[in-house]
Amino acid sequence: MRPTDYKPEYCEKIIPLLKEGYSIEEIGLELDVGCSTIYLWMEKYPEFMHAIKKGREFSKAWWMKQGRISLREKDFNPTTWYMNMKNRFGWKDKTETENTHHHDISDKAREHLDSHESK
């Protein structure tokens, strides 16, 4: 088995990058490794997993801030920003279902009992 290229100092190196909105793929590029290696290191090194999780929160906040500060800019494309947030952070469109059938269960039960008592 090949020795790992992992270095504990990567934990400190990735945090500033993720604070700038970097993705996992971009982190791999910076560390000169593929995404599969990043995920392997996350499984194998708890401190690296912790750094990635913490950094993802920073990355999400960075992207949210970009949307907030760009809202009034003429060339801001909210659809592109929104799709990025959906794909990168798992945002979903909210769907609501309204129940238009209102039944008073106690009245139904009473009707049922009344119909059976009269028989």
Buried (B, 14 or more C-beta within 10 A) or exposed (E): EEEEEBEEEBBEEBBEBBBEBBBBEBBBBEBEBEEEBBBBBBEEBEEBBEBBEBBBEBBBEBBBEBBEEEEEEEEEEEEEBEEBBEEBEEEEEEEEEEEEEEEEEEEEEEEEEEEEEEE
